[in-house]
Amino acid sequence: MELLSNFINLIVNIVHQLGYGGIFIWMFLESSFFPFPSEVIMVPAGYLAYQGKMNLVVAIVVAILGSVAGAWFNYVLASKFGRKFLLKILSEEKMKKMDIFFEKHWSISTFTWRLLPWIRQYISFPAGLAKMHPVKFTLYTALGAWIWVSILGFLGYFIWENQELIKKYLHEITLFILLFVGLILIIYYFLNKRKNGN
């Protein structure tokens, strides 16, 4: 128990030493090619805000900016190099069909997938391949990131001292988000179906 407590304090001290610049870099990496849990940095940041050593709003804004920057890194990689690779294995016709599909549906997908653990880091690749509208991509990426990092920050701010409760809430919040995403996609499917007159 003491070992765990020492480790947790070490994480808090590291986040404190890194400051807002560290939050930005960590979230950039987490959102691009280094899928390490954002909980590790945002929950301690919330606790540091509770102690008055950080500003929670600033920490959340910086985390969103880092997430968007990391997502754009993947977007540009896919946009510049991904299509050339795929055209070697797919026909031009199939690529056009894929582009049409993404143009219709990637706004909702970019937002909802951004909320999902394990795959949020990779949503930028297909968006980049399809050359999703830059403003829409940025908006939906930022919206999804805002929801997630805000949850983590507030968890650290209000209940950091109870690590078991944080684990419990993170599990419950993850399940709730999965249900929320599923509900959004179901509603989107039926609205789209009605719009197309099917």
KOLPAPA-942822 format. One record per residue (C-alpha): x, y, z; residue in three letters. Coordinates in steps of 0.001 Angstrom, whole numbers, plus 524288, in hexadecimal, padded with zeros to 5 digits. Layout:
<atoms>
XYZAla ...
</atoms>
This chain:
<atoms>
800008000080000Met 80B278092680378Glu 811EF805AF7F6ADLeu 8059C809467EF0CLeu 80449815F47F696Ser 812778197C7F3AEAsn 8107C8168B7E549Phe 8044881F017E4B3Ile 80B6282A327EB6BAsn 81683828997E1BBLeu 80CFF82A0E7D650Ile 80731836587DC5EVal 814B283C2C7DE53Asn 81885839047D04CIle 80C4183F977CAF9Val 80EF384B487D3BAHis 81CF184C5A7CEDDGln 818F884AEE7C09ELeu 80EA78557D7C1D2Gly 8058F859767B6CDTyr 80FF3857027AC7EGly 810FD848FC7B12EGly 802428475B7B05AIle 8027C84C377A247Phe 80DA88432379E4EIle 807BF837617A546Trp 7FA678395979F1FMet 800BB83B80791DBPhe 807A682E6979312Leu 7FB83827B37988DGlu 7F37A82CBD78D36Ser 7FD3682902782A4Ser 8064681D5A78317Phe 8085081A9A7919EPhe 7FB88814FB796C6Pro 7FE46816CE7A53BPhe 7F28E819817AE08Pro 7EF40827E77AF59Ser 7EA75824AF7BD19Glu 7F8AA8244E7C16CVal 7FA47832DD7BF32Ile 7ECB4838EE7BFC4Met 7E801833127CCA1Val 7F442837B77D3F4Pro 7F2CD844EE7CD19Ala 7E52E845E67D2E7Gly 7EA97842FE7E05DTyr 7F53684D437DEBCLeu 7EA7D856EF7DB07Ala 7E3628535B7E797Tyr 7EFF3856807EF05Gln 7F0F6863907E829Gly 7FD5D85FB77E0E9Lys 7F6CB85FC77D3A3Met 7EAFB865FF7CD4AAsn 7E15985B6B7C956Leu 7DB97863177BDF3Val 7E912865FB7B874Val 7ED33857C27BA2CAla 7E11D853187B2C6Ile 7E30C85CFB7A7D1Val 7F160859427A662Val 7EDB484ACF7A645Ala 7E3AA84D5179B80Ile 7EDCE854BB79383Leu 7F77C849957953BGly 7ED3B83F9A79133Ser 7E98A847617850EVal 7F7DC849407815AAla 7FA7D83AAA782BBGly 7EE5F8376B77ADDAla 7F2DD840C577028Trp 8001B83A2576FEBPhe 7F97382D4276C85Asn 7F02A8340476317Tyr 7FB6E839F075B4EVal 802F382D1F75B2DLeu 7F72C825DD755CCAla 7F3D6830A974C2DSer 801A9831A7746BDLys 805DD8238674672Phe 7FA1881AC674929Gly 7F2F181C8E73C44Arg 7FEF3819297343FLys 8004180C8C73BBFPhe 7F1D0808ED73AC3Leu 7F15480BB372C2BLeu 7FB0C800AD72A8DLys 7F1307F6FD72FEDIle 7E41F7FD8E72CDALeu 7DE9D8026971FFESer 7DBFE810D171DA8Glu 7CD6C80DBB71D3AGlu 7CD9C8079772AB8Lys 7D5478131373006Met 7CAF781C6E72AACLys 7C028814817313DLys 7C7A5814FB73DFBMet 7C941823B573CAEAsp 7BA9D8256673A62Ile 7B77181D0F7464BPhe 7C0CE824A274F04Phe 7BBC5831A374A00Glu 7AE1982DCB74E66Lys 7B1208274E75B5DHis 7BE3B82B51760D9Trp 7B97A8371476876Ser 7B1A182E7A7719EIle 7BC17823F377199Ser 7C72582D47774FFThr 7BF8E83240780BDPhe 7BA998253C785E1Thr 7C70F81D707839BTrp 7CEBA8281A78A79Arg 7C7838245D796EDLeu 7CAC3815F7795F2Leu 7D64E8103579D49Pro 7E04980828795B0Trp 7DCD080DDA7885CIle 7DC0281C9A78A9FArg 7EA3A81DE278674Gln 7E7C18180477915Tyr 7DB8E81F0E7745AIle 7E3EC8296276DADSer 7E99181FB4763E5Phe 7DD0681CC375C5EPro 7D91382B1B75D71Ala 7E60A82EF07575DGly 7E4B3824C174CB6Leu 7D77382A2D74918Ala 7DC7B8383674A36Lys 7D18083BAF75375Met 7CE7984A46753E1His 7D9018505A75CB5Pro 7CFA2858E77647EVal 7C64084D9E76706Lys 7D177844A676AA1Phe 7D6EE84E8077448Thr 7C99B851A377A12Leu 7C546843A077C6BTyr 7D2AD83F7D78141Thr 7D30084AC778AF0Ala 7C50E8480578F6ELeu 7C7E8839B67921BGly 7D4C883CFE798DDAla 7CE218478E7A118Trp 7C42C83DF47A68FIle 7CE5B833A67A9EBTrp 7D90383C347AFF3Val 7CED9844047B791Ser 7C9AE8377C7BDB9Ile 7D771833797C19ALeu 7DAEA840E37C6BFGly 7CEB9841DB7CF27Phe 7D0D8834237D47FLeu 7DE43838277D927Gly 7D919845027DE8BTyr 7CE0C83F697E69DPhe 7D1C8831837EAA5Ile 7E08482FEF7E8F1Trp 7E25782B5E7F6F6Glu 7D9CD81F6B7F476Asn 7E1058179B7EA16Gln 7D78780C337EAF1Glu 7CC3F815667E83CLeu 7D37681B117DC83Ile 7D55C80D5F7D6ECLys 7C6F480A607D948Lys 7C276816FF7D2E1Tyr 7CBB5815827C760Leu 7C61E808057C4D2His 7B81C80CDE7C5FDGlu 7BADC818FE7BDBCIle 7C111810A07B31BThr 7B4F7807F67B2BFLeu 7AC24813E67B275Phe 7B3F4819DA7A73FIle 7B30480D2479F8CLeu 7A43F80D347A16DLeu 7A3B281BB879E18Phe 7AB5F8199C79188Val 7A2D380E0F78DEFGly 7968F816387900ELeu 79BE382171787C8Ile 79F338182977CAELeu 791B5811CB77D2DIle 78AFE81F1677CCEIle 794018237F771CATyr 791068171876A17Tyr 78240818F176ADAPhe 782E9827827680FLeu 78B8B824DF75C44Asn 7827081A16757CALys 776A882315758D1Arg 77DEA82DEC751C0Lys 780D1824DE74661Asn 772958206974619Gly 7759C81225748F4Asn 
</atoms>
